[in-house]
Amino acid sequence: MKSFLKRHSLIIGLVMMFLYTWTIDLSNSGILLLKVPSVVALTVGWGFIFVSLLMTWLTLGKDTMSALFMRYFLWRVGWKCWLVALFLSPVLQFASVLLANFRSCGLQSSDDSRFCPVRCAVARAHHLMDSL
């Protein structure tokens, strides 16, 4: 069985990938009567990765899979690069939300020509309370 999988791994992998992803898509669209759990449905975009890992495990074995994961999680960068990778995206998202909120209030206050973030935040809070 292992030699058959090794000889035809590309074709078998593609068929398995299409079976995995299309089953989820057809179930979500209502064409298939099978109901796929929502946790599995979230992985529809990762079908190729899951099937490639499964085929690697079936054809090359457990030792190769563990070596693959060890190489995948071993990065040779310093701790500063880890901090940048972890916190840059959330900081930029937070800053963009703040800028969007301040822009929606107007860039100038009614009393003077300077930008007033406190007055803008208060106006935004009043607007949110009125919409409730």
MDAnalysis code that builds the backbone (N, CA, C; Angstrom):
import MDAnalysis as mda
import numpy as np

u = mda.Universe.empty(396, n_residues=132, atom_resindex=np.repeat(np.arange(132), 3), trajectory=True)
u.add_TopologyAttr("name", ["N", "CA", "C"] * 132)
u.add_TopologyAttr("resid", np.arange(1, 133))
u.add_TopologyAttr("resname", ["MET", "LYS", "SER", "PHE", "LEU", "LYS", "ARG", "HIS", "SER", "LEU", "ILE", "ILE", "GLY", "LEU", "VAL", "MET", "MET", "PHE", "LEU", "TYR", "THR", "TRP", "THR", "ILE", "ASP", "LEU", "SER", "ASN", "SER", "GLY", "ILE", "LEU", "LEU", "LEU", "LYS", "VAL", "PRO", "SER", "VAL", "VAL", "ALA", "LEU", "THR", "VAL", "GLY", "TRP", "GLY", "PHE", "ILE", "PHE", "VAL", "SER", "LEU", "LEU", "MET", "THR", "TRP", "LEU", "THR", "LEU", "GLY", "LYS", "ASP", "THR", "MET", "SER", "ALA", "LEU", "PHE", "MET", "ARG", "TYR", "PHE", "LEU", "TRP", "ARG", "VAL", "GLY", "TRP", "LYS", "CYS", "TRP", "LEU", "VAL", "ALA", "LEU", "PHE", "LEU", "SER", "PRO", "VAL", "LEU", "GLN", "PHE", "ALA", "SER", "VAL", "LEU", "LEU", "ALA", "ASN", "PHE", "ARG", "SER", "CYS", "GLY", "LEU", "GLN", "SER", "SER", "ASP", "ASP", "SER", "ARG", "PHE", "CYS", "PRO", "VAL", "ARG", "CYS", "ALA", "VAL", "ALA", "ARG", "ALA", "HIS", "HIS", "LEU", "MET", "ASP", "SER", "LEU"])
u.atoms.positions = np.array([
    [0.816, -1.192, 0.000],
    [0.000, 0.000, 0.000],
    [0.863, 1.260, 0.000],
    [1.958, 1.242, 0.778],
    [2.828, 2.408, 0.867],
    [3.501, 2.702, -0.472],
    [3.918, 1.653, -1.184],
    [4.561, 1.868, -2.484],
    [3.557, 2.413, -3.507],
    [2.307, 1.971, -3.434],
    [1.274, 2.507, -4.320],
    [1.045, 3.988, -4.050],
    [0.997, 4.361, -2.780],
    [0.820, 5.766, -2.418],
    [2.015, 6.607, -2.863],
    [3.218, 6.059, -2.739],
    [4.408, 6.807, -3.156],
    [4.414, 7.021, -4.668],
    [4.001, 6.001, -5.430],
    [4.009, 6.127, -6.893],
    [2.961, 7.112, -7.383],
    [1.818, 7.162, -6.728],
    [0.705, 7.983, -7.199],
    [0.313, 9.056, -6.185],
    [1.267, 9.588, -5.465],
    [0.963, 10.509, -4.375],
    [0.346, 11.825, -4.861],
    [0.762, 12.318, -6.011],
    [0.208, 13.575, -6.501],
    [-1.264, 13.419, -6.870],
    [-1.578, 12.393, -7.635],
    [-2.965, 12.181, -8.063],
    [-3.860, 11.891, -6.849],
    [-3.410, 11.021, -5.964],
    [-4.200, 10.683, -4.778],
    [-4.366, 11.910, -3.884],
    [-3.316, 12.704, -3.743],
    [-3.400, 13.919, -2.936],
    [-4.386, 14.923, -3.508],
    [-4.382, 15.110, -4.830],
    [-5.324, 16.041, -5.443],
    [-6.766, 15.554, -5.301],
    [-6.976, 14.262, -5.498],
    [-8.327, 13.715, -5.340],
    [-8.797, 13.885, -3.894],
    [-7.927, 13.595, -2.934],
    [-8.299, 13.760, -1.534],
    [-8.576, 15.220, -1.190],
    [-7.795, 16.139, -1.767],
    [-8.007, 17.556, -1.505],
    [-9.362, 18.005, -2.041],
    [-9.693, 17.592, -3.273],
    [-10.988, 17.971, -3.823],
    [-12.134, 17.318, -3.057],
    [-11.976, 16.076, -2.638],
    [-13.015, 15.429, -1.844],
    [-13.235, 16.158, -0.523],
    [-12.159, 16.573, 0.106],
    [-12.256, 17.272, 1.388],
    [-12.943, 18.626, 1.227],
    [-12.453, 19.435, 0.301],
    [-12.974, 20.801, 0.180],
    [-14.353, 20.833, -0.458],
    [-14.583, 20.030, -1.473],
    [-15.875, 20.063, -2.145],
    [-16.973, 19.480, -1.279],
    [-16.651, 18.501, -0.459],
    [-17.656, 17.968, 0.462],
    [-18.133, 19.053, 1.412],
    [-17.200, 19.839, 1.910],
    [-17.565, 20.932, 2.817],
    [-18.366, 21.989, 2.070],
    [-17.917, 22.387, 0.880],
    [-18.622, 23.422, 0.120],
    [-20.023, 22.975, -0.289],
    [-20.150, 21.756, -0.779],
    [-21.462, 21.264, -1.196],
    [-22.399, 21.072, -0.014],
    [-21.856, 20.726, 1.136],
    [-22.678, 20.612, 2.333],
    [-23.167, 21.979, 2.795],
    [-22.296, 22.974, 2.752],
    [-22.688, 24.324, 3.173],
    [-23.701, 24.954, 2.227],
    [-23.633, 24.596, 0.944],
    [-24.575, 25.169, -0.018],
    [-25.913, 24.448, -0.020],
    [-26.017, 23.306, 0.650],
    [-27.275, 22.590, 0.740],
    [-27.463, 21.519, -0.315],
    [-26.495, 21.323, -1.188],
    [-26.617, 20.303, -2.227],
    [-26.466, 18.911, -1.627],
    [-25.501, 18.733, -0.749],
    [-25.342, 17.466, -0.040],
    [-26.210, 17.466, 1.208],
    [-26.802, 16.343, 1.512],
    [-27.620, 16.234, 2.713],
    [-26.780, 16.053, 3.960],
    [-25.503, 15.761, 3.774],
    [-24.572, 15.602, 4.881],
    [-24.331, 16.952, 5.540],
    [-24.393, 17.008, 6.853],
    [-24.135, 18.243, 7.589],
    [-22.732, 18.190, 8.175],
    [-21.867, 19.082, 7.707],
    [-20.483, 19.159, 8.184],
    [-20.447, 20.069, 9.404],
    [-19.761, 19.664, 10.473],
    [-19.655, 20.539, 11.652],
    [-18.984, 21.866, 11.294],
    [-19.372, 22.902, 11.988],
    [-18.857, 24.243, 11.665],
    [-17.355, 24.347, 11.891],
    [-16.821, 23.595, 12.831],
    [-15.369, 23.621, 13.068],
    [-14.638, 23.074, 11.848],
    [-15.175, 22.025, 11.238],
    [-14.572, 21.460, 10.034],
    [-14.780, 22.413, 8.864],
    [-15.921, 23.068, 8.796],
    [-16.200, 24.000, 7.695],
    [-15.231, 25.183, 7.697],
    [-14.725, 25.554, 8.851],
    [-13.757, 26.651, 8.910],
    [-12.426, 26.291, 8.257],
    [-12.150, 25.007, 8.109],
    [-10.875, 24.564, 7.554],
    [-10.918, 24.349, 6.051],
    [-11.970, 24.800, 5.379],
    [-12.109, 24.526, 3.949],
    [-10.959, 25.141, 3.144],
    [-10.467, 26.266, 3.530],
    [-9.355, 26.900, 2.821],
    [-8.013, 26.245, 3.083],
    [-7.960, 25.403, 4.082],
    [-6.727, 24.729, 4.450],
    [-6.687, 23.293, 3.941],
    [-7.600, 22.936, 3.053],
    [-7.708, 21.561, 2.574],
    [-6.439, 21.027, 1.957],
    [-5.786, 21.827, 1.132],
    [-4.558, 21.381, 0.485],
    [-3.456, 21.113, 1.505],
    [-3.362, 21.958, 2.512],
    [-2.327, 21.785, 3.538],
    [-2.587, 20.528, 4.351],
    [-3.840, 20.325, 4.778],
    [-4.162, 19.138, 5.559],
    [-3.884, 17.863, 4.778],
    [-4.294, 17.841, 3.516],
    [-4.094, 16.642, 2.705],
    [-2.615, 16.418, 2.411],
    [-1.861, 17.481, 2.191],
    [-0.430, 17.297, 1.941],
    [0.284, 16.764, 3.187],
    [-0.126, 17.234, 4.370],
    [0.455, 16.679, 5.599],
    [0.054, 15.222, 5.797],
    [-1.187, 14.898, 5.478],
    [-1.635, 13.515, 5.579],
    [-0.881, 12.614, 4.610],
    [-0.691, 13.077, 3.376],
    [0.035, 12.271, 2.391],
    [1.505, 12.128, 2.777],
    [2.087, 13.159, 3.346],
    [3.471, 13.053, 3.820],
    [3.571, 12.016, 4.921],
    [2.616, 12.017, 5.836],
    [2.620, 11.039, 6.917],
    [2.404, 9.623, 6.393],
    [1.490, 9.450, 5.416],
    [1.211, 8.116, 4.883],
    [2.369, 7.565, 4.055],
    [3.041, 8.428, 3.296],
    [4.089, 7.933, 2.394],
    [5.462, 7.902, 3.037],
    [5.774, 8.851, 3.881],
    [7.130, 8.945, 4.417],
    [7.238, 8.562, 5.890],
    [6.111, 8.500, 6.597],
    [6.142, 8.011, 7.961],
    [6.132, 9.087, 9.023],
    [6.055, 8.606, 10.253],
    [5.950, 9.486, 11.422],
    [7.246, 10.252, 11.688],
    [8.388, 9.622, 11.453],
    [9.669, 10.289, 11.711],
    [9.862, 11.499, 10.798],
    [9.466, 11.366, 9.547],
    [9.580, 12.482, 8.604],
    [8.632, 13.613, 8.988],
    [7.440, 13.255, 9.454],
    [6.498, 14.291, 9.885],
    [7.032, 15.051, 11.096],
    [7.623, 14.337, 12.041],
    [8.162, 15.034, 13.210],
    [9.341, 15.923, 12.819],
    [10.175, 15.457, 11.881],
    [11.283, 16.295, 11.400],
    [10.761, 17.520, 10.657],
    [9.681, 17.346, 9.905],
    [9.077, 18.466, 9.183],
    [8.556, 19.517, 10.154],
    [7.850, 19.076, 11.194],
    [7.337, 20.030, 12.180],
    [8.458, 20.673, 12.983],
    [9.515, 19.945, 13.260],
    [10.645, 20.542, 13.974],
    [11.293, 21.644, 13.138],
    [11.445, 21.411, 11.851],
    [12.013, 22.443, 10.978],
    [11.049, 23.602, 10.809],
    [9.769, 23.316, 10.820],
    [8.769, 24.370, 10.636],
    [8.753, 25.334, 11.813],
    [8.882, 24.827, 13.018],
    [8.792, 25.666, 14.203],
    [10.143, 26.188, 14.694],
    [11.223, 25.854, 14.036],
    [12.536, 26.332, 14.430],
    [12.908, 27.527, 13.554],
    [12.835, 28.708, 14.127],
    [13.191, 29.920, 13.406],
    [14.456, 30.478, 14.040],
    [15.343, 30.942, 13.206],
    [16.610, 31.465, 13.705],
    [16.607, 32.997, 13.654],
    [15.734, 33.568, 14.449],
    [15.671, 35.023, 14.567],
    [15.695, 35.372, 16.046],
    [16.014, 36.599, 16.326],
    [16.098, 37.049, 17.709],
    [14.738, 37.347, 18.310],
    [14.730, 37.641, 19.581],
    [13.483, 37.889, 20.289],
    [12.838, 39.197, 19.854],
    [13.629, 40.154, 19.371],
    [13.048, 41.412, 18.895],
    [12.201, 41.183, 17.646],
    [12.649, 40.294, 16.783],
    [11.863, 39.975, 15.587],
    [10.569, 39.273, 15.967],
    [10.599, 38.422, 16.998],
    [9.380, 37.775, 17.468],
    [8.392, 38.810, 17.998],
    [8.878, 39.788, 18.753],
    [7.996, 40.831, 19.281],
    [7.368, 41.642, 18.161],
    [8.162, 41.988, 17.162],
    [7.628, 42.739, 16.031],
    [6.575, 41.914, 15.307],
    [6.856, 40.632, 15.077],
    [5.904, 39.772, 14.378],
    [4.612, 39.603, 15.165],
    [4.702, 39.533, 16.486],
    [3.507, 39.324, 17.297],
    [2.680, 40.584, 17.488],
    [3.334, 41.730, 17.639],
    [2.614, 42.935, 18.041],
    [2.434, 43.970, 16.951],
    [3.084, 43.860, 15.829],
    [2.959, 44.892, 14.805],
    [1.556, 44.936, 14.209],
    [1.011, 43.800, 13.868],
    [-0.321, 43.774, 13.264],
    [-1.407, 44.283, 14.212],
    [-1.471, 43.826, 15.473],
    [-2.502, 44.383, 16.370],
    [-2.338, 45.884, 16.619],
    [-1.105, 46.359, 16.715],
    [-0.884, 47.790, 16.939],
    [-1.356, 48.596, 15.734],
    [-1.057, 48.128, 14.530],
    [-1.507, 48.825, 13.328],
    [-3.029, 48.786, 13.193],
    [-3.649, 47.679, 13.551],
    [-5.108, 47.596, 13.499],
    [-5.746, 48.547, 14.508],
    [-5.195, 48.602, 15.692],
    [-5.720, 49.514, 16.714],
    [-5.565, 50.966, 16.267],
    [-4.421, 51.285, 15.701],
    [-4.193, 52.656, 15.224],
    [-5.148, 53.003, 14.088],
    [-5.418, 52.063, 13.210],
    [-6.336, 52.364, 12.107],
    [-7.760, 52.563, 12.606],
    [-8.160, 51.816, 13.632],
    [-9.492, 52.020, 14.210],
    [-9.570, 53.388, 14.871],
    [-8.538, 53.773, 15.589],
    [-8.527, 55.103, 16.204],
    [-8.595, 56.203, 15.160],
    [-7.821, 56.065, 14.096],
    [-7.848, 57.077, 13.041],
    [-9.202, 57.135, 12.362],
    [-9.819, 56.002, 12.146],
    [-11.140, 55.990, 11.511],
    [-12.178, 56.648, 12.408],
    [-12.098, 56.402, 13.719],
    [-13.043, 57.033, 14.641],
    [-12.833, 58.536, 14.704],
    [-11.581, 58.972, 14.746],
    [-11.316, 60.402, 14.809],
    [-11.698, 61.097, 13.511],
    [-11.483, 60.447, 12.396],
    [-11.859, 61.056, 11.109],
    [-13.365, 61.188, 10.983],
    [-14.108, 60.234, 11.532],
    [-15.565, 60.301, 11.416],
    [-16.143, 61.439, 12.249],
    [-15.395, 61.906, 13.259],
    [-15.858, 63.037, 14.063],
    [-15.522, 64.369, 13.415],
    [-14.685, 64.381, 12.447],
    [-14.226, 65.633, 11.855],
    [-12.856, 65.960, 12.380],
    [-12.045, 66.567, 11.547],
    [-10.678, 66.843, 11.945],
    [-10.535, 68.120, 12.760],
    [-11.568, 68.935, 12.809],
    [-11.465, 70.178, 13.559],
    [-12.613, 70.280, 14.544],
    [-12.303, 70.821, 15.704],
    [-13.366, 71.071, 16.668],
    [-14.065, 72.377, 16.314],
    [-15.210, 72.625, 16.926],
    [-15.979, 73.823, 16.580],
    [-15.380, 75.089, 17.193],
    [-14.618, 74.969, 18.300],
    [-14.106, 76.146, 18.980],
    [-12.836, 76.686, 18.354],
    [-11.922, 75.805, 17.987],
    [-10.661, 76.273, 17.421],
    [-10.262, 75.353, 16.275],
    [-9.145, 75.657, 15.663],
    [-8.734, 74.928, 14.467],
    [-7.870, 73.704, 14.785],
    [-7.637, 73.422, 16.064],
    [-6.815, 72.271, 16.430],
    [-7.669, 71.015, 16.550],
    [-7.059, 69.884, 16.306],
    [-7.731, 68.589, 16.438],
    [-7.848, 68.245, 17.915],
    [-9.016, 67.836, 18.350],
    [-9.244, 67.540, 19.762],
    [-9.746, 66.103, 19.909],
    [-8.851, 65.151, 20.211],
    [-9.287, 63.758, 20.303],
    [-10.258, 63.483, 21.445],
    [-10.147, 64.223, 22.555],
    [-11.050, 63.987, 23.683],
    [-12.472, 64.380, 23.301],
    [-12.603, 65.556, 22.693],
    [-13.919, 66.007, 22.274],
    [-14.501, 65.075, 21.214],
    [-13.632, 64.578, 20.368],
    [-14.061, 63.641, 19.338],
    [-14.543, 62.334, 19.957],
    [-13.827, 61.829, 20.954],
    [-14.228, 60.594, 21.614],
    [-15.555, 60.764, 22.341],
    [-15.757, 61.913, 22.960],
    [-17.021, 62.177, 23.644],
    [-18.161, 62.248, 22.631],
    [-17.938, 62.932, 21.519],
    [-18.965, 63.015, 20.486],
    [-19.280, 61.641, 19.912],
    [-18.260, 60.831, 19.746],
    [-18.462, 59.470, 19.234],
    [-19.252, 58.633, 20.236],
    [-18.972, 58.786, 21.521],
    [-19.709, 58.041, 22.547],
    [-21.168, 58.461, 22.581],
    [-21.426, 59.773, 22.458],
    [-22.814, 60.253, 22.401],
    [-23.539, 59.696, 21.185],
    [-22.859, 59.656, 20.079],
    [-23.448, 59.109, 18.845],
    [-23.785, 57.627, 19.009],
    [-22.893, 56.875, 19.636],
    [-23.141, 55.448, 19.860],
    [-24.309, 55.240, 20.822],
    [-24.393, 56.052, 21.863],
    [-25.494, 55.926, 22.818],
    [-26.820, 56.284, 22.178],
    [-26.831, 57.282, 21.294],
    [-28.071, 57.666, 20.622],
    [-28.547, 56.584, 19.666],
    [-27.615, 55.846, 19.086],
    [-27.998, 54.807, 18.134],
    [-28.566, 53.574, 18.824],
    [-28.322, 53.417, 20.131],
    [-28.877, 52.268, 20.859],
    [-30.319, 52.527, 21.146],
])
